[in-house]
Amino acid sequence: MSVFIALLLPLGLLLIALAGGAAFRRAGRLETAPGANARGGERGGVVAMLRGGPLGRLSAPLRFAVVAAGTLAVGWGISAALGPVAVASQPFDDWVYQGMVDNQIGAWKSVNNVITDVSTSWLVRGTCVGAALMLALVWRRHRWLPVAAMGVMLFASHYLVLGLTYLMDRPAPPNSGGTYPSGGNVRVVAVYGIVAVFFFLSARAGPRGRAIGWTILALLAWIEAYSRTYLAVHWVSDVIAGLVFGVFLLIALNLATRAVIGDDDPARDPAGPGAAGAEPAHAYAESAPRRAATGAAGPGVMT
């Protein structure tokens, strides 16, 4: 049993890599298929809704703040509602915890003590701050957005997690401080995820580039989820809840970002050619049918 549990980590990594490879090949076929640009133009439904109507008449920073606050509140509320489900799963948590404690291998435990640091606070914050500053130099439009989005993400991935912890007040596993939800898993998915989103936008990455990026993020998330469970520092339900809440945070800040930039190229100089024709936010929704019909490309679509 000890060997089987140890093999779950490389097995999971292999399955994620295979799924990522399949997604990469499928993305390549989509990029080269006839009408690929037209399909890319149909992706603007949610963005058009966020940039149209009353929201479209707000300034870009205010629109970002409203969308971020609303979506973060929804994600936090859902995670709070899932807390009692995690508590109800305590018998399963106890079974997994005891299995891990009874079947730990000394050398493999040492390996997990190292790899679990992928979510350590200083590494996550350093990556986020460095990426935000670099993107602020590269972007020509909305230079404030990378710093604002990543700053909000760092705040949310810490203080909103603390709010859930205090709300649930769930006892941690013996000799551990791990609580609901797992903050390490939240940080890996949410913070590294928003860094990936901004680099996709900056590089205007196509489907294959995004497939590679999301695969790497999934690999990191599995490493963190496995190591926290193997080391018995979190209940397994808290680990799952951390992954789920991290996805909620990532979706929230991604939507808030897209509500600001829409289909604009953030690296294009606003004083350069074509800048004068930038589409106002409140007109974005009205132009959605035209963009879908003509195949206007959104962020990350190769034209």
C-alpha positions in Angstrom: 0.0 0.0 0.0 2.9 2.4 0.8 4.3 2.0 -2.7 0.9 2.4 -4.3 0.2 5.7 -2.5 3.7 6.9 -3.4 3.0 6.1 -7.1 -0.1 8.2 -7.1 1.9 11.3 -7.6 3.8 10.3 -10.8 0.7 8.6 -12.1 -1.3 11.7 -11.7 1.4 13.8 -13.4 1.5 11.4 -16.3 -2.3 11.5 -16.8 -2.3 15.3 -16.7 0.6 15.4 -19.2 -1.3 13.0 -21.6 -4.5 15.1 -21.3 -2.4 18.2 -22.0 -0.8 16.6 -25.0 -4.2 15.7 -26.4 -5.5 19.2 -25.8 -2.4 20.6 -27.6 -3.0 18.4 -30.7 -6.7 19.3 -30.8 -5.8 23.0 -30.5 -3.4 22.6 -33.4 -6.2 21.1 -35.6 -8.5 23.9 -34.6 -5.9 26.6 -35.5 -5.4 25.2 -39.0 -9.1 24.3 -39.6 -11.1 26.5 -42.1 -13.1 29.1 -40.4 -11.0 29.0 -37.2 -11.0 32.8 -37.0 -14.8 32.9 -37.2 -15.2 30.5 -34.4 -12.8 32.7 -32.3 -15.0 35.7 -32.9 -17.9 33.9 -31.3 -16.2 33.8 -27.9 -17.2 37.4 -26.9 -20.6 36.7 -25.4 -19.7 37.0 -21.7 -17.2 39.8 -22.4 -19.8 41.7 -24.4 -22.2 41.4 -21.5 -19.6 42.7 -19.1 -18.7 45.6 -21.4 -22.2 46.5 -22.4 -25.2 48.1 -20.7 -24.6 50.1 -17.5 -21.2 48.5 -16.9 -20.0 49.7 -20.3 -20.6 53.3 -19.2 -18.3 53.1 -16.2 -14.6 54.0 -16.4 -12.2 51.1 -16.9 -10.9 51.1 -13.3 -14.4 51.3 -11.8 -15.7 48.6 -14.2 -12.8 46.3 -13.1 -13.6 47.0 -9.4 -17.3 46.3 -9.8 -16.9 43.1 -11.8 -14.1 41.8 -9.5 -16.1 42.6 -6.3 -19.2 40.9 -7.6 -17.6 37.8 -8.9 -15.3 37.4 -5.9 -18.4 37.7 -3.6 -20.2 35.0 -5.6 -17.2 32.6 -5.4 -16.7 33.2 -1.7 -20.4 32.6 -1.0 -20.4 29.3 -2.9 -17.2 28.1 -1.1 -18.8 29.1 2.3 -21.9 27.1 1.4 -19.7 24.1 0.5 -18.0 24.2 4.0 -20.7 22.1 5.7 -20.3 19.5 3.0 -16.6 19.2 3.8 -17.4 18.9 7.5 -19.9 16.1 6.7 -17.2 14.2 4.9 -15.1 13.9 8.1 -15.3 10.0 8.2 -13.8 9.9 4.7 -11.2 12.5 5.7 -10.3 10.4 8.8 -9.9 7.3 6.6 -7.6 9.1 4.1 -5.6 10.7 6.9 -5.0 7.5 8.7 -4.0 5.7 5.5 -1.4 8.4 4.8 0.0 8.4 8.3 0.3 4.6 8.4 1.9 4.3 5.0 4.4 7.1 4.7 7.9 6.3 3.4 10.6 8.3 5.0 12.5 9.3 1.9 9.3 10.0 -0.1 8.0 12.2 2.8 11.2 14.2 2.5 10.6 14.7 -1.2 7.1 15.9 -0.5 8.4 18.3 2.1 10.4 19.9 -0.7 7.8 19.9 -3.5 5.0 21.3 -1.3 6.9 24.6 -1.2 5.6 25.3 -4.7 2.9 27.2 -2.8 5.1 28.9 -0.2 4.0 32.5 0.3 7.3 34.2 -0.6 7.6 32.3 -3.9 4.0 33.0 -4.9 4.2 36.7 -4.0 7.5 37.1 -5.7 6.3 35.5 -8.9 3.1 37.7 -8.8 4.9 41.0 -8.1 7.6 40.3 -10.6 5.1 39.4 -13.4 3.0 42.5 -12.6 5.9 44.9 -12.8 7.2 43.3 -16.0 3.8 43.4 -17.7 3.2 47.0 -16.6 6.4 47.9 -18.6 5.3 45.9 -21.7 1.7 46.9 -21.9 0.8 50.2 -23.7 -2.9 50.2 -22.7 -4.2 50.0 -19.2 -0.7 49.8 -17.6 -2.4 49.8 -14.2 -4.3 46.6 -14.9 -1.7 43.9 -14.3 -0.7 45.5 -11.0 -4.3 45.9 -9.9 -5.4 42.4 -10.9 -2.5 40.7 -9.3 -2.7 42.8 -6.2 -6.3 42.0 -5.8 -5.5 38.3 -6.3 -2.9 38.3 -3.6 -5.3 40.0 -1.3 -8.2 37.6 -2.1 -6.1 34.5 -1.9 -5.0 35.4 1.6 -7.8 37.3 3.3 -10.8 35.6 1.7 -9.3 32.3 2.7 -8.9 33.5 6.2 -12.5 34.6 6.2 -13.6 31.1 5.2 -11.3 29.6 7.9 -12.8 31.7 10.6 -16.3 31.1 9.4 -16.0 27.3 9.4 -13.7 27.1 12.5 -13.0 23.5 11.6 -10.5 21.5 13.7 -7.2 20.8 11.8 -5.7 17.3 11.5 -3.6 16.3 14.6 -0.2 18.1 14.8 -1.2 20.3 11.9 -2.4 23.8 11.3 -4.2 23.0 8.1 -7.8 24.3 7.9 -10.6 24.8 5.5 -9.8 25.5 2.7 -6.2 24.7 1.9 -4.5 28.0 1.3 -1.6 26.5 -0.5 -3.9 25.0 -3.1 -5.8 28.2 -3.5 -2.5 30.1 -4.2 -1.2 27.7 -6.7 -4.4 27.7 -8.8 -5.4 31.4 -8.4 -2.1 33.3 -8.3 -0.1 31.3 -10.8 -3.3 31.1 -12.9 -3.8 34.8 -13.1 -0.1 35.2 -14.0 -0.7 32.7 -16.9 -3.8 34.6 -18.0 -1.9 37.9 -18.3 1.0 36.3 -20.2 -1.6 34.7 -22.6 -3.0 38.2 -23.2 0.4 39.8 -23.6 1.7 37.2 -26.1 -1.8 36.9 -27.7 -1.3 33.1 -27.3 -3.2 30.8 -29.5 -5.0 27.6 -28.4 -1.8 25.6 -28.4 0.0 28.1 -26.2 -2.9 28.2 -23.7 -3.0 24.4 -23.7 0.6 24.3 -22.6 0.1 26.9 -20.0 -3.0 25.3 -18.4 -1.3 21.9 -18.4 1.6 23.3 -16.5 -0.8 24.9 -14.0 -2.6 21.6 -13.6 0.7 19.8 -12.9 1.6 22.3 -10.2 -1.9 22.0 -8.7 -1.7 18.2 -8.5 1.8 18.4 -6.9 0.5 20.7 -4.2 -2.7 18.7 -3.7 -0.9 15.4 -3.4 1.9 16.7 -1.1 -0.5 18.4 1.3 -2.5 15.2 1.6 0.5 12.9 1.8 2.1 14.9 4.5 -1.2 14.8 6.4 -1.3 18.6 7.0 -4.8 19.0 5.6 -7.9 17.0 5.4 -8.4 15.8 1.9 -11.8 17.7 1.7 -9.9 20.9 2.6 -7.5 20.2 -0.3 -10.3 19.8 -2.7 -12.0 22.9 -1.4 -8.8 24.9 -1.9 -8.6 23.8 -5.5 -12.3 24.8 -6.1 -11.9 28.2 -4.4 -8.8 28.8 -6.4 -10.7 28.2 -9.6 -13.4 30.6 -8.4 -10.8 33.4 -7.7 -9.2 32.8 -11.1 -12.5 33.0 -13.0 -13.4 36.2 -11.1 -10.2 38.1 -11.9 -10.1 36.8 -15.4 -13.6 38.2 -16.0 -12.8 41.5 -14.4 -9.7 41.8 -16.6 -11.6 40.9 -19.8 -14.3 43.5 -18.8 -11.6 46.1 -19.1 -9.6 45.1 -22.2 -12.2 43.2 -24.3 -10.6 42.2 -27.5 -8.0 45.0 -27.4 -4.3 44.3 -27.8 -2.8 45.5 -24.5 0.7 45.7 -26.0 -0.3 48.0 -28.8 0.7 51.6 -28.4 -2.5 53.8 -28.0 -0.8 56.5 -29.9 0.2 54.2 -32.7 -1.7 53.3 -35.9 -5.3 52.2 -35.4 -5.5 53.5 -31.9 -8.0 56.1 -32.7 -10.4 53.5 -33.8 -10.5 51.6 -30.5 -14.0 50.6 -29.7 -15.7 52.2 -26.7 -16.7 49.8 -24.0 -20.4 50.6 -24.2 -20.4 49.8 -27.9 -18.7 46.4 -27.4 -21.9 44.4 -26.9 -23.6 46.1 -29.9 -20.8 45.0 -32.2 -20.8 41.3 -31.0 -22.9 40.0 -34.0 -20.7 41.9 -36.5 -17.5 40.4 -34.9 -18.9 36.9 -34.9 -19.9 37.3 -38.6 -16.6 38.7 -39.7 -14.4 36.5 -37.6 -12.8 39.2 -35.5 -10.2 37.6 -33.3 -10.3 37.8 -29.5 -7.2 37.6 -27.3 -5.0 34.7 -28.0 -6.5 33.9 -31.5 -4.0 33.8 -34.3 -5.0 35.9 -37.3 
